[in-house]
Amino acid sequence: MRLRVEFTTEPFDLDEAPAHALVARQVIEAAELDAVDVGPFGNTAEGDGDAVLTAVDALLRRTLEAGATRISLQVNVVGEDAE
């Protein structure tokens, strides 16, 4: 199964990326995912289901430890499995 995750971490800081946002970027870029798009207001990544779920687990744990007070995420099945 192929999955796509979209997420944001809060609180936002428009002047400087907060520690939790930097950790989120590190987690997603280090994961074995493809189609990674990290931006200031939202992030997406796509890959094998197990890899995405492993990355989401690490993302939640590490960004909370780094000071995130809210994490919004959505996971979708993509490709042939989505039908």
C-alpha positions in Angstrom: 0.0 0.0 0.0 1.2 3.5 -0.8 0.4 6.4 1.5 0.7 10.2 1.5 1.0 12.2 4.7 0.3 15.9 5.0 1.2 17.6 8.2 1.9 20.8 10.1 3.3 21.5 13.5 2.5 24.4 15.8 3.0 27.0 17.2 4.0 28.9 14.1 6.8 31.5 14.1 7.0 33.5 10.8 10.4 35.1 11.8 12.3 31.9 12.6 11.6 28.2 12.2 10.9 26.7 15.7 12.8 23.7 16.9 9.8 21.4 16.4 9.6 22.4 12.7 13.3 21.7 12.2 12.9 18.3 13.8 9.9 17.5 11.6 12.0 18.3 8.5 14.8 16.1 9.7 12.5 13.2 10.4 10.8 13.4 7.0 14.0 13.9 5.0 15.7 11.0 6.8 12.8 8.6 6.3 12.8 6.3 3.3 10.1 8.3 1.5 9.8 9.9 -1.9 8.0 13.0 -3.2 8.9 14.9 0.0 7.8 18.6 0.0 8.6 20.6 3.1 7.3 24.1 3.2 6.6 26.9 5.7 2.8 26.2 6.1 2.5 22.5 5.2 4.5 19.4 4.4 3.8 16.3 2.4 5.6 13.1 1.8 4.7 9.9 0.0 6.0 6.3 0.1 5.5 2.7 1.0 2.8 2.3 3.7 5.2 0.9 6.4 7.8 3.7 5.7 5.1 6.4 6.0 3.7 5.0 9.2 7.2 4.6 10.8 7.9 8.2 9.8 4.6 9.5 11.3 5.4 7.7 14.6 8.8 9.3 14.7 7.4 12.7 13.6 4.8 12.7 16.4 7.2 11.6 19.1 10.1 13.8 18.2 8.2 17.1 17.4 6.3 16.8 20.7 9.6 16.4 22.5 10.9 19.4 20.6 8.1 21.7 21.8 5.2 21.3 19.3 1.9 21.9 21.0 -0.2 20.8 18.1 0.4 18.5 15.1 -2.2 18.3 12.4 -1.9 15.4 9.9 -3.8 13.6 7.3 -2.8 10.2 5.8 -4.3 9.1 2.5 -4.0 5.9 0.5 -2.8 6.8 -3.0 -2.4 5.0 -6.3 -4.2 1.8 -7.2 -5.0 1.0 -3.6 -7.1 4.2 -3.2 -9.9 2.8 -5.4 
